[in-house]
Amino acid sequence: MSDRPTTITNPWNHLRQLTPARIALGRAGASLPTGAQLDFQFAHAQARDAVHLALNIDDLAAQLEQRGYRCLQLHSAAPDRNTYLQRPDLGRQLSDESAELLKNHARQNETGYDLAIVIADGLSALAVQRHALPLLQRIEEQIEKEGWSLAPISLVQQGRVALGDEVGERLKAKMVVMLLGERPGLSSPDSLGLYFTYAPKVGRTDADRNCISNIRLEGLSYNLAAHRLIHLMREACRRQLSGVNLKDEAEMLSLGAAPKVGNFLLG
């Protein structure tokens, strides 16, 4: 028999390579090892910085216009970041100046649009800076195939989800898609969220919207997010609704499976 000590391989170490989740951290007595504790503090600092980072809206508008998009620069009723974080209600409505700007634009475009796309900083401007433009390019490819008319891209500072409904209503859009930075997690400071509403208007609730979240390189890919959105939009136009009554069956359809009908608890 060998006198060499037996080396026990921790099976969690392999699993740790497959996920950014905090698993297999080890311990030092009753506490975390120094390395794990420092990693946690670094991730927390990244999340905090993402919340307070300002969106460079002029740079984003310039990038969009270089690619042929028309843009409208708007602002919510929250005048600054601190107010935005403390008064969520102000982030859900346009400032008077922005409301007037959309009103004037609507007068010149009485027929309205099939789709309005709104890009807002939300709780992570970092997510918008990294992912909004490449995602928008994938969405635009499908919009052109469908023949939907597109309103100028609305860029909103200090905006929250519900503000997209006001923008869509004022632009007389049949549908609105809101892209904004999601609340940062400890492993995802740059997660982009997408919210879709059919027949947008002030007063819509979360039950009237469809959400596609965690859009980023380590999460949901741009192509898959765009694929799911276009499926929702097609079905919304056919059924004239969105929200809890409109299910995302895009993945099942792409695999060639028939949509399952009925109570999923009984299946």
ZIRALIN-V864640 format. One record per run of one state. SS is the DSSP state (H for helix, E for strand, L for the rest). FROM is the first residue (numbers start at 1). LEN is the number of residues. If there is no record, write none. Layout:
ss=SS from=FROM len=LEN
ss=SS from=FROM len=LEN
This chain:
ss=L from=1 len=10
ss=H from=11 len=6
ss=L from=17 len=11
ss=E from=28 len=1
ss=L from=29 len=2
ss=E from=31 len=1
ss=L from=32 len=2
ss=H from=34 len=19
ss=L from=53 len=4
ss=H from=57 len=10
ss=L from=67 len=4
ss=E from=71 len=6
ss=L from=77 len=4
ss=H from=81 len=6
ss=L from=87 len=3
ss=H from=90 len=3
ss=L from=93 len=1
ss=E from=94 len=1
ss=L from=95 len=1
ss=H from=96 len=13
ss=L from=109 len=4
ss=E from=113 len=10
ss=L from=123 len=2
ss=H from=125 len=22
ss=L from=147 len=3
ss=E from=150 len=1
ss=L from=151 len=2
ss=E from=153 len=5
ss=L from=158 len=5
ss=H from=163 len=8
ss=L from=171 len=2
ss=E from=173 len=9
ss=L from=182 len=3
ss=E from=185 len=1
ss=L from=186 len=2
ss=E from=188 len=1
ss=L from=189 len=3
ss=E from=192 len=7
ss=L from=199 len=7
ss=H from=206 len=3
ss=E from=209 len=7
ss=L from=216 len=4
ss=E from=220 len=1
ss=L from=221 len=1
ss=H from=222 len=18
ss=L from=240 len=10
ss=H from=250 len=5
ss=L from=255 len=13
